[in-house]
Amino acid sequence: MKYLKKTILIKATSSVGKSMVHNAEFHTLLYFCKWLAKDHNIVLSGVESESQLVNELRSIGVVIRKPFIRYLFLNKIKKIIHIPVAFLNTFVDAFLLKPDLIMCLGGVFYNGIGVVMVGKILKIKTLVRSAEDHIGLARSQKSFNLFKIYLILRAILSRYAIQKSNYFLTVGNWSLNYFRDVYNLDHKKSFMIPGPVDYSICYENHEKANLIIKDNLINEKKITNDEKLILFIGSNIFKGINETFKLAECIKKENISANIIWISQSKKIKKKVIDLGLDNYVNVITPMDRKDLIILLKNVDFLFWSTPLGVGYGQIMIESILCDTEIICYSPIGDAKEIVKENYYYTFNEIIKRIKGEIKAKKYKLPKSMECKLLEEKHRQIINKILYQDVF
């Protein structure tokens, strides 16, 4: 059945295409727009900067709306005014365009709040998508300090946005059940579809680029030519930094020829590496753009993955599978466990044996539910039902 095209207003982070080059939102937004632009008029709200992503979205017919209020230049102050700016920018675009659906694709604790409030005022359907458990993040921070208060505030705002939105979308079965239980969501108006998977990285050859990256590390005397390289990405407790420090200490204790390439901007992590005497076993490097990250990911020996949270598969783990990079997955829960099943590492002793080559690698495959055509069809079906049938 064919329908008249309707308009979807998408609110993502205002720095879309800039800061988002390091995370899953970039790819999610790109593919979401590609798939839905076939059936609907897609408008991206509040984009402050031009970028490769913005140009690519324009090329497939997405309308890019400049923000009513620009605020990213305010540096630290921008964090304080996230919510009112998100609300005003969304309100202006929604009031002028009168879309049939407003969707939050990033920043649920500020964009989500703005989307839900605007939807209620203008009586427009809203959909909030989230693969982050802000309640779990707040609980994982044990020390009561300003950061803990900040996490609690984010959790409260996120809960409101998710609960008050007309519809909610997440990325895995475990996540869906978790959000339904903890956030008390209506089963008929909450659903899950795995996020888009970038299969193009399977076909890109980065061998020459890898030699440059590895040679630079060798020339800077950060690694030796025969060392096993272990990639880890994260700066917070809920991203597995405690487990990574423990792995580094085990490598030092066993005197293994291995080095952890740790991607983080945290000065505290750099200091702790030195304080613990791990600087010969850990190299902390700053975040890089997606192309360079894939180059590195394809050519390290292992990816180390660990998190105490269950929401989300872990984009970097999915990309490692596509890159045929061996994953050391330590004690996963939630969505990630749906991929690795029971085939993961239970102890650090087992991990050390694998790095030494004393035991066989644990190999993983992406489930069929993550095939590109299936994901596209599911996204289009869900959105069409919301827009045209409202059967949930």
KAVEN-V886932 format. One record per helix or strand of 3 or more residues. SS is the DSSP state (2 for helix, 1 for strand). FROM is the first residue (numbers start at 1). TO is the last residue. If there is no record, write none. Layout:
SS,FROM,TO  SS,FROM,TO
This chain:
1,7,11  2,19,22  2,24,36  1,41,45  2,52,59  2,72,79  2,82,97  1,101,104  2,108,122  1,125,129  2,134,140  2,146,164  1,167,170  2,173,182  2,187,189  1,190,192  2,199,203  2,207,219  1,228,233  2,237,239  2,241,254  1,258,263  2,267,275  1,282,285  2,290,299  1,302,305  2,315,322  1,326,330  2,335,340  2,348,356  2,368,370  2,372,389
